[in-house]
Amino acid sequence: MSKSSFRVRKIVTLAILAALGSALMWVEIPFIPPFKFDISDTAVIIAMVLYGPIGGIAVALNKSLVHIVIISAGDFGVGEMIAFV
């Protein structure tokens, strides 16, 4: 596989994982009453395992930005920024 083919495959895989993470943000599993388990971080973990910390950070950033644009109304994305950190 050529270097440019690997680069395209990496970008496409990271984009798919970011989209999957954004979609999984809608699913919240109740945990202890005031807390909810967010399964969207599994996409970030998969990206980190496959492509290292830079890939995981890219997926987490894209996932958080999409959630801020679509969901956040009045909190200016504070929860998403905390989840990103």
N, C-alpha and C positions, 0 to 999 in steps of 0.2 A: 504494500500500500504506500502510495507516495505521501510526501509530507503535507501537500496541500489538501489531499483527500482526507488525511487524518484531522487536519485543522477544521475542515468543514464538518466532519462527523462530530468533533468535539463541540462545536458551536451549536449544531442541531440538537445534540443530546442535552446540553445545558439548557437550551430553550425549552425543550420538552419537559425537563425536570422542573423548570421554573413555572411553566404553565400548570403542571401537575400539582406543584406546591400551592399555587394560587387557587386552584380548584379545591384542594383539600382543606384550605382555610375555612371553607364553609361548613365543614364537618367538625363538630365539637362533641367530644365524648364526656359526659358528666363524670367527675371524679369525686373528691370530697366536696360537700355542698358548695362552698364558695369558689371552687376551682373547676376548670375544664381542661381536659387533655387535648392538645392540638396536634393532630397527626400530620400536619403539613411539613413539619420539620424532618420527616423521613426522607423527603425529596432532597433536602439539604444534606443529610447524612450520606445518602447514596452518591450525590455529586462530590462530596468530600472524599469518599472512598475511591471513586473512579478517577477523579481529576485533581485531587489535592485541595489544599485550603483555598486557593484562588477560585477554583470552580465552585466550591461550597459557598464562598462569600458572594460570588456573582449570582448564584441561584437565590440565596437569602435576600440579597438586595432587590432583585427583580420581583421576588414574591412579595416583599414588604411594600415596594412602590406601587404595585398593582393593587394591593389591598388598601393602601392609603387613598389612591385615586377613586376606587370603586366604593369602598365601604365607609371610610372615615367621614363623619359629618362635622362634628363640632370640637373634637379633641385634638385636631391638627396632627394626627398620626402619632401621638405620644406612645400609645401601646405598641404600635408597630415598630417604632424606633427602639423601644426597650426590648422587644422580642428579637430585633436584629442584632443588638449588642449581646 
